[in-house]
Amino acid sequence: AAISSWRDISQITFEDGDRYLLANLIYCEAGGEPYEGQVAVGAVVINRLLSSRYPDTLSGVVYQPWQFSPAASGRLALALASNKATASCSQAADEAMSGFSNVGNCVYFRTPIEGLTGIQIGGHIFY
């Protein structure tokens, strides 16, 4: 297996609209979660952006096939069309885009299942 390399957040150039996209993805994935869970979802997206194993643009990460269900289901498109992101989702996006992570280098999250270990925040396990 290939070893992944990690970039520093200072090496990332965000594109116009990335904050809007991330805030709305956070809304779809964790809008009903505590703020810490919203930040954690944002951190997972940014961690993927920092890892050489994933696309090197935020939109590439968000729309990578079979990764974020709201992107595949059309739910994210609906949220983007009317900016459903709450103030806390936008603030969480800002924190994540500044390089803050409350889940270390985790690149996955999901609802808890038997045998899955990781960092639990609200209704998600981050691993």
RADACOR-V492321 format. One record per pair of residues at least 24 apart in sequence whose C-alpha atoms are under 10 Angstrom apart, sorted by sequence separation. I is the first residue (numbers start at 1). J is the second residue. D is the distance in whole Angstrom. If there is no record, write none. Layout:
<<I J D> <I J D>>
This chain:
<<22 46 9> <102 126 10> <103 127 8> <12 46 10> <22 58 8> <9 46 8> <12 49 8> <21 58 8> <22 59 9> <25 62 8> <9 47 9> <12 50 8> <21 59 8> <8 47 10> <11 50 9> <18 57 9> <19 58 9> <29 68 8> <58 97 10> <7 47 9> <9 49 9> <18 58 6> <22 62 8> <28 68 10> <29 69 8> <68 108 10> <6 47 9> <8 49 10> <9 50 7> <17 58 10> <18 59 7> <21 62 8> <28 69 9> <29 70 7> <67 108 9> <68 109 10> <6 48 9> <7 49 8> <8 50 7> <15 57 8> <17 59 9> <28 70 6> <6 49 9> <7 50 5> <8 51 9> <13 56 10> <14 57 8> <15 58 8> <25 68 9> <27 70 10> <28 71 9> <6 50 5> <7 51 7> <12 56 9> <13 57 9> <14 58 7> <15 59 9> <25 69 10> <26 70 10> <5 50 8> <6 51 5> <7 52 8> <12 57 9> <13 58 10> <14 59 10> <25 70 7> <4 50 10> <5 51 6> <6 52 6> <12 58 10> <24 70 10> <25 71 8> <29 75 10> <4 51 6> <5 52 5> <6 53 9> <28 75 7> <29 76 9> <42 89 9> <46 93 9> <4 52 5> <5 53 8> <28 76 6> <41 89 10> <42 90 10> <45 93 10> <3 52 9> <4 53 6> <27 76 9> <39 88 9> <43 92 9> <47 96 9> <50 99 10> <2 52 10> <3 53 9> <4 54 9> <25 75 9> <26 76 10> <28 78 10> <38 88 8> <39 89 8> <42 92 7> <43 93 8> <46 96 7> <47 97 10> <2 53 9> <24 75 10> <25 76 6> <28 79 7> <38 89 6> <39 90 10> <41 92 9> <42 93 6> <45 96 8> <46 97 7> <24 76 7> <25 77 9> <27 79 8> <28 80 10> <36 88 10> <37 89 10> <38 90 9> <39 91 8> <40 92 8> <41 93 9> <42 94 9> <43 95 8> <44 96 9> <45 97 9> <46 98 9> <47 99 9> <24 77 9> <31 84 9> <35 88 7> <38 91 9> <39 92 5> <40 93 10> <42 95 8> <43 96 5> <46 99 8> <47 100 10> <54 107 10> <22 76 10> <24 78 10> <25 79 8> <31 85 8> <34 88 9> <35 89 8> <38 92 6> <39 93 7> <42 96 5> <43 97 8> <46 100 9> <47 101 8> <51 105 9> <21 76 9> <24 79 6> <25 80 9> <31 86 8> <37 92 9> <38 93 8> <39 94 9> <40 95 10> <41 96 9> <42 97 8> <43 98 10> <46 101 9> <50 105 9> <21 77 10> <23 79 10> <24 80 6> <27 83 10> <28 84 8> <35 91 9> <36 92 8> <39 95 7> <40 96 8> <43 99 8> <47 103 10> <51 107 9> <23 80 9> <24 81 10> <27 84 7> <28 85 8> <31 88 9> <35 92 7> <39 96 6> <42 99 10> <43 100 7> <44 101 8> <47 104 9> <48 105 9> <50 107 10> <21 79 9> <22 80 10> <24 82 10> <27 85 5> <31 89 7> <38 96 9> <39 97 10> <42 100 9> <43 101 5> <44 102 10> <47 105 6> <48 106 9> <49 107 9> <21 80 7> <24 83 7> <25 84 10> <26 85 8> <27 86 7> <30 89 8> <42 101 8> <43 102 7> <44 103 8> <46 105 9> <47 106 7> <48 107 6> <20 80 8> <23 83 9> <24 84 6> <25 85 8> <26 86 9> <27 87 10> <40 100 9> <41 101 9> <42 102 10> <43 103 7> <44 104 9> <46 106 10> <47 107 6> <48 108 9> <23 84 9> <24 85 5> <27 88 9> <28 89 10> <39 100 8> <40 101 7> <41 102 10> <43 104 8> <44 105 8> <45 106 9> <46 107 9> <47 108 9> <21 83 9> <23 85 6> <24 86 8> <26 88 10> <27 89 6> <39 101 7> <40 102 6> <41 103 9> <43 105 8> <44 106 6> <45 107 7> <20 83 8> <22 85 9> <23 86 8> <26 89 6> <27 90 9> <39 102 7> <40 103 6> <43 106 8> <44 107 5> <45 108 9> <20 84 10> <21 85 9> <23 87 9> <25 89 9> <26 90 8> <39 103 9> <40 104 9> <43 107 8> <44 108 6> <20 85 8> <23 88 9> <24 89 7> <27 92 10> <36 101 10> <37 102 9> <41 106 10> <43 108 10> <44 109 8> <23 89 5> <24 90 8> <26 92 8> <27 93 10> <36 102 8> <37 103 10> <40 106 9> <41 107 9> <22 89 8> <23 90 5> <26 93 8> <36 103 10> <40 107 10> <41 108 9> <22 90 8> <23 91 8> <25 93 9> <41 109 8> <20 89 10> <21 90 10> <23 92 7> <24 93 9> <40 109 9> <41 110 10> <19 89 10> <20 90 7> <22 92 9> <23 93 5> <19 90 7> <22 93 6> <23 94 8> <19 91 10> <21 93 9> <22 94 9> <19 92 10> <20 93 8> <19 93 6> <20 94 10> <22 96 9> <18 93 9> <19 94 7> <22 97 9> <19 96 10> <19 97 8> <18 97 9> <40 119 10> <29 109 10> <41 121 10> <29 110 10> <40 121 8> <44 126 8> <14 97 8> <37 120 9> <38 121 9> <41 124 9> <44 127 9> <37 121 5> <38 122 9> <40 124 9> <12 97 9> <36 121 7> <37 122 6> <40 125 10> <41 126 8> <35 121 10> <36 122 8> <37 123 8> <40 126 8> <9 96 10> <12 99 10> <34 121 8> <35 122 9> <37 124 8> <9 97 8> <10 98 9> <33 121 8> <34 122 6> <37 125 10> <9 98 7> <10 99 8> <33 122 6> <34 123 9> <37 126 9> <9 99 6> <32 122 9> <33 123 7> <8 99 8> <9 100 9> <32 123 9> <33 124 9> <30 122 9> <30 123 9> <30 124 9> <29 124 10> <6 105 10>>
